[in-house]
Structures are given as structure tokens and as C-alpha cells.
Amino acid sequence: MQALNLPPSNFQFGERDGKTTIWDRTRKKYIILTPEEWVRQHFIEFLILEKHFLRNLIKIETGLKVLKTFKRTDVLCYSNSGKPILLVECKAPEVKINQQTFDQIARYNIPLQVPYLIVTNGMNHYCCSIDFKNKSYSFHQTIPSYHQIADL
């Protein structure tokens, strides 16, 4: 798999039906290793090890209903109080992040109302915060730590 613009992590690999799998430490099971999954696993480890998010407060592929359509979030992080605080959309490294990508995460956020959104392809990471009261958003140069946003 391709090297990413994220800190390296030590993963366990396996095989199922002739396909490479990766041990998902959060879901505690082997997952088929796709380029998007490679990005997701690296980004989750980055959030935990570098930004101090809590593994037990991270949900992967959470189902939600968006405008009468069933969707799944890539990564959804919660505060200790159970409030969703960060939504992450992962793309494969070769996928360019564009307006369509941001539109996708914005649609997913309609029912969730999460204050921080991140879009990543493992090479480029974009983070923005949503101000629901003023109906605006702002991009951040860095990704906030758990402690910076957990108590908002």
C-alpha cells in the first residue's frame, strides 16, 4: 500500500478469500484492505496517538439517514458526554478532494450537526469547523486535539 502523509503505524495483516486484510483495532476484527481502508486505519491511529481521541469513543461506518437515503459515515468521534464532535470522510490516496467530497460530508452532517469535519485522502487533510448559529464555517491549518473540541 501507498505511503501516506500520516505518521506510520504498526498494523497486523491477514488474508481472507485471497484478499489482504488489516486488523481494525477499533472494531476488533479483520477488514478487507482497500486503499480507502488504508487511509481510514492510518487516520484513526493518528487521531488516537497524536490528537488524543479515545478509541472507545470512535465509531466506524455508523449508519444514518440522509434525505431518505441510508448512508454510512467513515469515522465519527464522540465526546465523553456522548455528543458527536468530529466527522471524518476518508478517500483513497488517488482520489482528489474537491467540492463534491465536501458536499458529501456536508450532507452526512445534516442529521448529525457535528461541529468539526475532516476530509482526507491520506495525502491531504482538510479540517473545518461549523458555526451552526451563524450558518458559516472556517477552515483550520491544523487538526484540533480531542481536548480542544470535546467540551464545546
C-alpha atoms as a printed R data frame, in Angstrom:
    type eleno elety resid chain resno       x       y      z
1   ATOM     1    CA   MET     A     1   0.000   0.000  0.000
2   ATOM     2    CA   GLN     A     2   0.997   3.576 -0.657
3   ATOM     3    CA   ALA     A     3   2.887   5.656  1.911
4   ATOM     4    CA   LEU     A     4   0.625   8.355  3.353
5   ATOM     5    CA   ASN     A     5   1.112  11.839  4.754
6   ATOM     6    CA   LEU     A     6   0.372  10.482  8.247
7   ATOM     7    CA   PRO     A     7   2.622   9.056 10.955
8   ATOM     8    CA   PRO     A     8   3.491   5.392 10.369
9   ATOM     9    CA   SER     A     9   1.682   2.806 12.437
10  ATOM    10    CA   ASN     A    10   2.288  -0.859 13.111
11  ATOM    11    CA   PHE     A    11  -0.613  -2.846 11.645
12  ATOM    12    CA   GLN     A    12  -1.397  -6.560 11.605
13  ATOM    13    CA   PHE     A    13  -2.349  -8.125  8.296
14  ATOM    14    CA   GLY     A    14  -4.108 -11.311  7.348
15  ATOM    15    CA   GLU     A    15  -5.812 -12.908  4.401
16  ATOM    16    CA   ARG     A    16  -9.404 -13.858  3.641
17  ATOM    17    CA   ASP     A    17 -10.633 -15.373  0.381
18  ATOM    18    CA   GLY     A    18  -7.345 -14.477 -1.288
19  ATOM    19    CA   LYS     A    19  -7.582 -10.820 -0.238
20  ATOM    20    CA   THR     A    20  -5.326  -8.962  2.179
21  ATOM    21    CA   THR     A    21  -6.981  -7.896  5.435
22  ATOM    22    CA   ILE     A    22  -5.950  -5.416  8.124
23  ATOM    23    CA   TRP     A    23  -6.702  -5.717 11.828
24  ATOM    24    CA   ASP     A    24  -9.053  -2.889 12.804
25  ATOM    25    CA   ARG     A    25  -8.151  -2.098 16.422
26  ATOM    26    CA   THR     A    26 -11.340  -0.125 16.903
27  ATOM    27    CA   ARG     A    27 -13.815  -2.688 15.580
28  ATOM    28    CA   LYS     A    28 -11.622  -5.577 16.784
29  ATOM    29    CA   LYS     A    29 -11.782  -7.573 13.575
30  ATOM    30    CA   TYR     A    30 -10.006  -8.049 10.267
31  ATOM    31    CA   ILE     A    31 -11.262  -5.842  7.413
32  ATOM    32    CA   ILE     A    32 -10.546  -6.235  3.682
33  ATOM    33    CA   LEU     A    33  -7.692  -3.860  2.922
34  ATOM    34    CA   THR     A    34  -8.743  -1.344  0.279
35  ATOM    35    CA   PRO     A    35  -6.962   1.960 -0.410
36  ATOM    36    CA   GLU     A    36  -9.732   3.815  1.475
37  ATOM    37    CA   GLU     A    37  -9.443   1.430  4.445
38  ATOM    38    CA   TRP     A    38  -5.684   2.021  4.474
39  ATOM    39    CA   VAL     A    39  -6.335   5.756  4.839
40  ATOM    40    CA   ARG     A    40  -9.037   5.209  7.477
41  ATOM    41    CA   GLN     A    41  -6.853   2.972  9.655
42  ATOM    42    CA   HIS     A    42  -3.937   5.401  9.497
43  ATOM    43    CA   PHE     A    43  -6.132   8.393 10.216
44  ATOM    44    CA   ILE     A    44  -7.787   6.743 13.221
45  ATOM    45    CA   GLU     A    45  -4.389   5.884 14.687
46  ATOM    46    CA   PHE     A    46  -3.293   9.496 14.062
47  ATOM    47    CA   LEU     A    47  -6.367  10.783 15.913
48  ATOM    48    CA   ILE     A    48  -5.696   8.474 18.858
49  ATOM    49    CA   LEU     A    49  -1.908   8.692 19.136
50  ATOM    50    CA   GLU     A    50  -1.306  12.294 18.059
51  ATOM    51    CA   LYS     A    51  -4.573  14.073 18.840
52  ATOM    52    CA   HIS     A    52  -5.596  12.066 21.931
53  ATOM    53    CA   PHE     A    53  -9.053  10.982 20.794
54  ATOM    54    CA   LEU     A    54 -10.360   7.994 22.724
55  ATOM    55    CA   ARG     A    55 -10.679   4.735 20.819
56  ATOM    56    CA   ASN     A    56 -13.810   3.731 22.720
57  ATOM    57    CA   LEU     A    57 -15.457   6.996 21.597
58  ATOM    58    CA   ILE     A    58 -14.784   6.399 17.892
59  ATOM    59    CA   LYS     A    59 -17.386   4.728 15.694
60  ATOM    60    CA   ILE     A    60 -16.684   3.449 12.198
61  ATOM    61    CA   GLU     A    61 -19.271   3.163  9.425
62  ATOM    62    CA   THR     A    62 -22.109   4.435 11.576
63  ATOM    63    CA   GLY     A    63 -25.403   4.235  9.705
64  ATOM    64    CA   LEU     A    64 -27.519   7.327  9.249
65  ATOM    65    CA   LYS     A    65 -30.408   8.504  7.139
66  ATOM    66    CA   VAL     A    66 -29.755  11.483  4.881
67  ATOM    67    CA   LEU     A    67 -32.682  12.861  2.903
68  ATOM    68    CA   LYS     A    68 -34.468   9.473  2.852
69  ATOM    69    CA   THR     A    69 -31.261   7.650  1.859
70  ATOM    70    CA   PHE     A    70 -29.257   5.304  4.093
71  ATOM    71    CA   LYS     A    71 -25.554   6.270  4.330
72  ATOM    72    CA   ARG     A    72 -22.536   5.297  6.435
73  ATOM    73    CA   THR     A    73 -20.023   7.648  7.974
74  ATOM    74    CA   ASP     A    74 -16.340   6.698  7.720
75  ATOM    75    CA   VAL     A    75 -15.306   7.887 11.190
76  ATOM    76    CA   LEU     A    76 -17.416   9.582 13.840
77  ATOM    77    CA   CYS     A    77 -15.821  10.709 17.123
78  ATOM    78    CA   TYR     A    78 -17.739  11.481 20.291
79  ATOM    79    CA   SER     A    79 -17.084  13.420 23.487
80  ATOM    80    CA   ASN     A    80 -17.264  11.757 26.909
81  ATOM    81    CA   SER     A    81 -20.830  13.033 27.198
82  ATOM    82    CA   GLY     A    82 -21.803  11.115 24.041
83  ATOM    83    CA   LYS     A    83 -22.071  14.146 21.768
84  ATOM    84    CA   PRO     A    84 -20.652  13.708 18.227
85  ATOM    85    CA   ILE     A    85 -17.769  16.172 17.834
86  ATOM    86    CA   LEU     A    86 -15.806  15.153 14.736
87  ATOM    87    CA   LEU     A    87 -16.854  13.575 11.434
88  ATOM    88    CA   VAL     A    88 -14.173  12.250  9.060
89  ATOM    89    CA   GLU     A    89 -14.631  11.312  5.405
90  ATOM    90    CA   CYS     A    90 -11.815   9.141  4.031
91  ATOM    91    CA   LYS     A    91 -10.964   8.721  0.379
92  ATOM    92    CA   ALA     A    92  -8.346   6.587 -1.339
93  ATOM    93    CA   PRO     A    93  -5.000   8.379 -1.887
94  ATOM    94    CA   GLU     A    94  -5.558   8.685 -5.641
95  ATOM    95    CA   VAL     A    95  -8.952  10.372 -5.170
96  ATOM    96    CA   LYS     A    96  -8.736  14.135 -5.473
97  ATOM    97    CA   ILE     A    97 -10.500  16.061 -2.749
98  ATOM    98    CA   ASN     A    98 -12.864  18.537 -4.342
99  ATOM    99    CA   GLN     A    99 -16.190  20.292 -3.844
100 ATOM   100    CA   GLN     A   100 -18.074  17.028 -4.372
101 ATOM   101    CA   THR     A   101 -16.186  15.493 -1.428
102 ATOM   102    CA   PHE     A   102 -17.114  18.425  0.797
103 ATOM   103    CA   ASP     A   103 -20.717  18.265 -0.382
104 ATOM   104    CA   GLN     A   104 -20.812  14.592  0.636
105 ATOM   105    CA   ILE     A   105 -19.597  15.209  4.195
106 ATOM   106    CA   ALA     A   106 -21.886  18.250  4.498
107 ATOM   107    CA   ARG     A   107 -24.896  16.085  3.544
108 ATOM   108    CA   TYR     A   108 -23.869  13.459  6.099
109 ATOM   109    CA   ASN     A   109 -23.650  16.203  8.696
110 ATOM   110    CA   ILE     A   110 -27.241  17.421  8.174
111 ATOM   111    CA   PRO     A   111 -28.738  14.968 10.693
112 ATOM   112    CA   LEU     A   112 -25.608  14.792 12.888
113 ATOM   113    CA   GLN     A   113 -24.810  18.506 13.396
114 ATOM   114    CA   VAL     A   114 -21.169  17.747 14.197
115 ATOM   115    CA   PRO     A   115 -19.062  20.883 14.822
116 ATOM   116    CA   TYR     A   116 -15.833  19.629 13.163
117 ATOM   117    CA   LEU     A   117 -15.449  17.977  9.754
118 ATOM   118    CA   ILE     A   118 -12.346  16.458  8.186
119 ATOM   119    CA   VAL     A   119 -11.869  15.203  4.649
120 ATOM   120    CA   THR     A   120  -8.698  13.215  3.944
121 ATOM   121    CA   ASN     A   121  -7.214  11.060  1.230
122 ATOM   122    CA   GLY     A   122  -4.216  10.247  3.391
123 ATOM   123    CA   MET     A   123  -2.097  12.742  1.497
124 ATOM   124    CA   ASN     A   124  -4.127  15.927  2.073
125 ATOM   125    CA   HIS     A   125  -6.254  16.641  5.121
126 ATOM   126    CA   TYR     A   126  -8.800  19.436  5.332
127 ATOM   127    CA   CYS     A   127 -10.459  20.388  8.592
128 ATOM   128    CA   CYS     A   128 -13.239  22.879  9.101
129 ATOM   129    CA   SER     A   129 -15.458  23.894 11.965
130 ATOM   130    CA   ILE     A   130 -19.133  24.637 11.534
131 ATOM   131    CA   ASP     A   131 -20.846  27.541 13.246
132 ATOM   132    CA   PHE     A   132 -24.476  26.447 13.133
133 ATOM   133    CA   LYS     A   133 -25.740  29.592 14.837
134 ATOM   134    CA   ASN     A   134 -24.233  31.941 12.230
135 ATOM   135    CA   LYS     A   135 -24.540  29.429  9.364
136 ATOM   136    CA   SER     A   136 -20.853  29.661  8.495
137 ATOM   137    CA   TYR     A   137 -17.722  27.557  8.502
138 ATOM   138    CA   SER     A   138 -13.981  28.128  8.740
139 ATOM   139    CA   PHE     A   139 -11.014  26.027  7.705
140 ATOM   140    CA   HIS     A   140  -8.175  25.262 10.112
141 ATOM   141    CA   GLN     A   141  -4.473  24.936  9.388
142 ATOM   142    CA   THR     A   142  -4.153  22.109 11.916
143 ATOM   143    CA   ILE     A   143  -6.399  19.354 13.175
144 ATOM   144    CA   PRO     A   144  -7.576  20.062 16.727
145 ATOM   145    CA   SER     A   145  -6.895  17.675 19.567
146 ATOM   146    CA   TYR     A   146  -9.657  15.871 21.426
147 ATOM   147    CA   HIS     A   147  -9.222  18.193 24.415
148 ATOM   148    CA   GLN     A   148  -9.625  21.294 22.252
149 ATOM   149    CA   ILE     A   149 -13.081  20.274 20.996
150 ATOM   150    CA   ALA     A   150 -14.506  17.691 23.419
151 ATOM   151    CA   ASP     A   151 -16.026  20.221 25.777
152 ATOM   152    CA   LEU     A   152 -17.525  22.641 23.259
